[in-house]
Amino acid sequence: MVPAVGRAGPARLTAGFEQFGRLDLWDHQQVHGDLRPMSSAELISLAEQIKLTGRGGAAFPFARKVRAVIDSAMRQEKPIVVVVNATEGEPAAWKDKVLLARAPHLILDGASLAAWALEAEEIVIGVEKDHVGHESLRRALAERRMPAPTRIVGVPHRFISGEGGALVRGINGEAHIPPGRKIRSSDSGVDGLPTLLSNAETYAQLAYAASTGPYEYAAVGTAKEPGTVLLTITANGKPSVVEAPTGVPLKEVLRMCGTGPGQGLLLGGYHGKWITAEAASRAEISRESLTEVGGTLGAGIMVPLPEDTCPLGEVERVMHYMAAESAGQCGPCRLGLPDLARTVSKLVQGGGGQAAVRAAAGVVKGRGACSHPDGTSRFALSALEVFAEDIAVHAYSEGCGRPVKGVLPLSSSPETEGTTGGVGKLVVDWTRCDGHGLCAHLVPELIRLDGNGYPAIADTPVPAWLESDARRAVDMCPGLALRLTGVTPGGKRGKTKEPKRRPSKPLR
């Protein structure tokens, strides 16, 4: 099921939803008209006139992407591949899934325009495996002819699977994780060919602009950011997708969804930023305005935090989730993010301090193979500013007295909704632990030794890439004190992993 859809102005990408529900090819043509191919020069000109930027979060100018792919193809004398990124791994994101489920032909129109203009060899559409919109997209492809061979590639339900490099690797049959070094897809993407890769909404916006023309497209919105944006707003535990012209007051859009900014408003998802209620009252829906108040539009995700939940506890949940969702292939993700999550946990418990969180965030910033460490640290650091009063309360009292209600969603997958993205947690039976320290040597990412030489274990789900190390630590614990308990990789509640070895002699 897809969430409810609303609009704060004229319906564009969401046109026909009320009348048809899902638009098949005939319905789509009735609403948006027939598609006319255009040359690469016409495509670039249109993208420049409407100031089209990527809607996946980075906001990179689409026309510059097209130019870069053309230049690379000419330099290498290779054909071009067009890739639609509809994976949407952000747990609180729904806008692309709504387009897939209800307006798939709008996405396919945009991809077709790019393929015609670039004489592409292939079109590839990346979606989450067996998720909302997957079947709708298959039906849409069966209803029409595409200008190039088109295939759908399913990716795992992981936060990082939608990262551009991870998606390209997955399409190429490799692991769905970012590459160890940053490679521009315009130079070497699918099968090593120059690749135009952009978000599903970006292609839908391109198709709408082609059907109406640049002047009609710019009839709504601001001069710097014309047109509309799709937003996912989660209020009272339920997501809604809203199409809004840029320049509309943020508070009005929140009011449409029956909510306000709460005690803090998360913008841009878990790689985004928190802003205060006061800042939200001054902001408009645009990248420029949200940046001015200390936030970010990102992929259009907005989650107001209600007053009856502990904000620091909510942040802590997300930090552990993000640490577990990393690829675990470079130091900042493998060691840095679990350490950052631990420092946030100490803050919740009234210990540590903001300085420790800032230091842990500083260690990972700018050092990862992808943007995951930077985005996660940005989320944590903005929380320090917005929830400073709550941090003080936790430091001088036994918490704030409010429960952690789990307002911030941790998975966009129906199979793993409500889980934390890992394969369980490591726990210690303190009646058996003698402080040998072997576990900290085997799993330093999750276990440190305290001042007395005993294990201090982060309350963090064990990431999939650390499962074998965690099980090895359980099996090798000399005192049979270590356990792996919680959820299994499939998201279901699992049994405790009991150590099978007999106790060995102490190591010291």
Sequence and secondary structure as in RCSB ss.txt:
>XXXX:A:sequence
MVPAVGRAGPARLTAGFEQFGRLDLWDHQQVHGDLRPMSSAELISLAEQIKLTGRGGAAFPFARKVRAVIDSAMR
QEKPIVVVVNATEGEPAAWKDKVLLARAPHLILDGASLAAWALEAEEIVIGVEKDHVGHESLRRALAERRMPAPT
RIVGVPHRFISGEGGALVRGINGEAHIPPGRKIRSSDSGVDGLPTLLSNAETYAQLAYAASTGPYEYAAVGTAKE
PGTVLLTITANGKPSVVEAPTGVPLKEVLRMCGTGPGQGLLLGGYHGKWITAEAASRAEISRESLTEVGGTLGAG
IMVPLPEDTCPLGEVERVMHYMAAESAGQCGPCRLGLPDLARTVSKLVQGGGGQAAVRAAAGVVKGRGACSHPDG
TSRFALSALEVFAEDIAVHAYSEGCGRPVKGVLPLSSSPETEGTTGGVGKLVVDWTRCDGHGLCAHLVPELIRLD
GNGYPAIADTPVPAWLESDARRAVDMCPGLALRLTGVTPGGKRGKTKEPKRRPSKPLR
>XXXX:A:secstr
   EEEESS  STTTTHHHHSS  HHHHHHHH       HHHHHHHHHHTT B SSSS  BHHHHHHHHHHHHHH
HT   EEEEEE    TT  HHHHHHHH HHHHHHHHHHHHHHHT SEEEEEEETT TTHHHHHHHHHTS  SS E
EEEEE S GGGGSHHHHHHHHTTS SS  SS   TTTS GGGS EEEEEHHHHHHHHHHHHH HHHHTTSB SSS
BSEEEEEEEETTEEEEEEEETTSBHHHHHHHTT   BT EEESGGGSEEE HHHHHH BSSHHHHHHTT   TTT
EEEEB TTS HHHHHHHHHHHHHHTS   SHIIIIIHHHHHHHHHHHHTT S HHHHHHHHHHHTT SSSSHHHH
HHHHHHHHHHHTHHHHHHHHHSS  S      S   S TTTTTS SSS EEEE TTT     HHHHH TTTEEE 
TTS EEE S    GGGHHHHHHHHHH TTS EEEESB TTSSB   B   S       
